[in-house]
């Protein structure tokens, strides 16, 4: 269990991002579990997650099937039935 998971379960994006930032400043090796917890925080907060995929690419991390599905749910540019009506 990572330190970010309680914040992710509550949807506390601010504190999850803060811990993620602190871990990166301490040169902690980024793992998929950190990105998974961050995506979970955005999903539970019902907020779009801008830049998670780009951060993963910068850290040379690639999502597994479960994380890719989770990232698709928080993608701010995904197609929805409402966006089809607006096109």
DOPAMI-885468 format. One line per field, with one value per residue (C-alpha): residue number from 1; residue in three letters; z negated, x, y. Coordinates in steps of 0.1 Angstrom, whole numbers, plus 5000, padded with zeros to 4 digits. Example, Ala and Ser with C-alpha at 12.3 -4.5 7.8 and 13.67 -1.06 7.14 Angstrom:
i <- 1  2
aa <- ALA  SER
w <- 4922  4929
u <- 5123  5137
v <- 4955  4989
END
This chain:
i <- 1  2  3  4  5  6  7  8  9  10  11  12  13  14  15  16  17  18  19  20  21  22  23  24  25  26  27  28  29  30  31  32  33  34  35  36  37  38  39  40  41  42  43  44  45  46  47  48  49  50  51  52  53  54  55  56  57  58  59  60  61  62  63  64  65  66  67  68  69  70  71  72  73  74  75  76  77  78  79  80  81  82  83  84  85  86  87
aa <- UNK  UNK  UNK  UNK  UNK  UNK  UNK  UNK  UNK  UNK  UNK  UNK  UNK  UNK  UNK  UNK  UNK  UNK  UNK  UNK  UNK  UNK  UNK  UNK  UNK  UNK  UNK  UNK  UNK  UNK  UNK  UNK  UNK  UNK  UNK  UNK  UNK  UNK  UNK  UNK  UNK  UNK  UNK  UNK  UNK  UNK  UNK  UNK  UNK  UNK  UNK  UNK  UNK  UNK  UNK  UNK  UNK  UNK  UNK  UNK  UNK  UNK  UNK  UNK  UNK  UNK  UNK  UNK  UNK  UNK  UNK  UNK  UNK  UNK  UNK  UNK  UNK  UNK  UNK  UNK  UNK  UNK  UNK  UNK  UNK  UNK  UNK
w <- 5000  5010  4990  5018  5017  4988  5006  5038  5022  5009  5042  5026  5058  5041  5015  5039  5063  5034  5023  5059  5063  5030  5041  5074  5057  5035  5067  5058  5087  5102  5103  5120  5086  5080  5113  5106  5073  5089  5116  5090  5071  5102  5110  5075  5075  5109  5124  5157  5154  5176  5183  5165  5197  5206  5171  5175  5209  5193  5166  5192  5177  5198  5185  5181  5192  5159  5157  5194  5187  5157  5177  5203  5177  5166  5201  5206  5243  5245  5267  5248  5261  5254  5274  5303  5301  5301  5332
u <- 5000  5014  5012  4990  4962  4942  4941  4932  4903  4890  4895  4919  4937  4956  4973  4979  4996  5016  5029  5036  5056  5076  5084  5097  5118  5134  5144  5121  5118  5084  5064  5032  5015  5021  5005  4977  4970  4971  4947  4924  4924  4913  4886  4872  4872  4855  4880  4899  4935  4956  4991  4993  5001  5028  5043  5044  5062  5087  5095  5097  5067  5041  5006  4994  4959  4942  4959  4952  4915  4916  4934  4907  4881  4899  4910  4897  4896  4876  4845  4812  4776  4772  4804  4789  4758  4779  4799
v <- 5000  5033  5065  5080  5053  5068  5102  5084  5066  5099  5116  5141  5152  5180  5159  5130  5154  5169  5135  5126  5158  5152  5117  5129  5157  5130  5111  5082  5058  5063  5031  5022  5020  5058  5066  5042  5059  5093  5083  5068  5101  5119  5093  5094  5132  5131  5155  5153  5143  5165  5152  5119  5101  5126  5123  5085  5089  5113  5087  5059  5041  5024  5016  4981  4971  4981  5015  5022  5016  5039  5066  5064  5072  5104  5115  5151  5146  5114  5111  5110  5109  5146  5155  5135  5157  5189  5179
END
